[in-house]
Amino acid sequence: MTSSLPAGFETLEPFVERFSISGTANRAELRSDITGEERSAFYEAAKDLVAPALDLLDKKPLDALDASEKRLLDLCLSFAHVALAVEIQGPDEERHSRMRQYMRITRSPADAVA
């Protein structure tokens, strides 16, 4: 099976379709839409790979990333949303997610070089 991610990140392949999405608003919406089990599974799979991923991605300018690196970047950006839900919100995430619909993201620095 061919990986759609750079070498060394094959473990994250099962999460690409669901979590490798562009746009801060889309990632925030994903955070509200996924189940606690999906959040936990992605968090556990990705938590030890984020630092090596960022080391790899930092070697190039954003506009020079190839498609596999862009997918990895999108996974890292989704991880930031998921980590907040898992590490900070914890069991309160479901209650807070209902209010997220009233806080619309209209722009984000992470979207500047999309």
C-alpha positions as CSV (number, residue, x, y, z in Angstrom):
1,M,0.0,0.0,0.0
2,T,1.3,3.4,-0.9
3,S,1.2,6.1,1.7
4,S,-0.1,9.6,0.9
5,L,2.2,11.0,3.6
6,P,5.9,11.4,3.7
7,A,8.0,8.4,4.8
8,G,7.9,7.9,8.6
9,F,4.3,9.0,9.0
10,E,2.5,6.0,7.6
11,T,0.8,5.4,11.0
12,L,-1.3,8.5,10.3
13,E,-2.6,7.2,7.0
14,P,-6.0,6.0,8.4
15,F,-6.7,9.6,9.5
16,V,-5.8,11.4,6.3
17,E,-9.3,11.3,4.7
18,R,-11.0,12.7,7.8
19,F,-8.4,14.9,9.4
20,S,-6.2,16.3,6.6
21,I,-8.4,19.2,5.7
22,S,-7.7,22.8,4.7
23,G,-9.0,25.8,6.4
24,T,-9.1,26.8,10.0
25,A,-12.9,27.1,10.0
26,N,-13.2,23.6,8.5
27,R,-10.9,22.2,11.2
28,A,-13.0,23.9,13.9
29,E,-16.1,22.4,12.4
30,L,-14.5,19.0,12.3
31,R,-13.6,19.3,16.0
32,S,-17.3,19.7,16.7
33,D,-18.4,17.0,14.3
34,I,-16.2,14.1,15.4
35,T,-16.9,11.8,18.3
36,G,-14.9,11.6,21.4
37,E,-13.6,8.2,20.2
38,E,-12.4,9.7,16.9
39,R,-10.7,12.5,18.7
40,S,-8.9,10.2,21.1
41,A,-7.8,7.8,18.4
42,F,-6.4,10.6,16.3
43,Y,-4.8,12.3,19.3
44,E,-3.1,9.0,20.4
45,A,-1.8,8.2,16.9
46,A,-0.5,11.7,16.2
47,K,0.8,13.1,19.5
48,D,4.3,11.6,19.2
49,L,4.6,12.4,15.5
50,V,3.7,16.1,15.6
51,A,7.2,17.2,16.6
52,P,9.0,15.1,13.9
53,A,6.4,16.3,11.4
54,L,7.1,19.9,12.2
55,D,10.8,19.3,12.0
56,L,10.4,17.9,8.5
57,L,8.0,20.6,7.4
58,D,10.2,23.4,8.7
59,K,12.8,22.5,6.2
60,K,10.8,24.1,3.3
61,P,8.8,27.3,2.8
62,L,5.1,26.6,2.9
63,D,4.6,27.3,-0.8
64,A,7.2,24.7,-1.6
65,L,5.6,21.7,0.2
66,D,4.6,18.8,-2.1
67,A,1.2,17.2,-1.8
68,S,2.2,14.6,0.8
69,E,3.8,17.3,3.0
70,K,0.7,19.5,2.6
71,R,-1.5,16.6,3.9
72,L,0.9,16.2,6.8
73,L,0.7,19.9,7.6
74,D,-3.1,19.8,7.5
75,L,-3.0,16.8,9.9
76,C,-0.8,18.8,12.3
77,L,-3.1,21.8,12.1
78,S,-6.1,19.5,12.8
79,F,-4.1,18.0,15.7
80,A,-3.9,21.5,17.3
81,H,-7.8,21.6,17.4
82,V,-8.0,18.0,18.6
83,A,-5.3,18.5,21.3
84,L,-7.2,21.5,22.7
85,A,-10.3,19.3,23.0
86,V,-8.5,16.4,24.5
87,E,-6.0,18.1,26.8
88,I,-7.9,21.2,27.9
89,Q,-11.6,20.7,27.4
90,G,-11.6,17.0,28.3
91,P,-15.1,15.8,29.3
92,D,-16.5,19.4,28.8
93,E,-15.7,19.3,25.1
94,E,-19.2,18.2,24.2
95,R,-20.9,20.9,26.1
96,H,-18.6,23.6,24.7
97,S,-18.9,22.3,21.1
98,R,-22.6,23.3,21.1
99,M,-21.6,26.9,21.5
100,R,-18.9,26.8,18.8
101,Q,-21.5,27.4,16.1
102,Y,-21.8,31.0,17.5
103,M,-18.1,31.7,17.1
104,R,-17.5,31.7,13.4
105,I,-13.9,31.8,12.2
106,T,-13.7,34.2,9.2
107,R,-9.9,34.4,8.8
108,S,-6.8,32.8,10.2
109,P,-3.0,33.1,9.8
110,A,-2.9,29.4,9.1
111,D,-5.0,30.0,6.0
112,A,-2.8,32.8,4.6
113,V,-0.6,30.4,2.5
114,A,-3.2,27.8,1.7
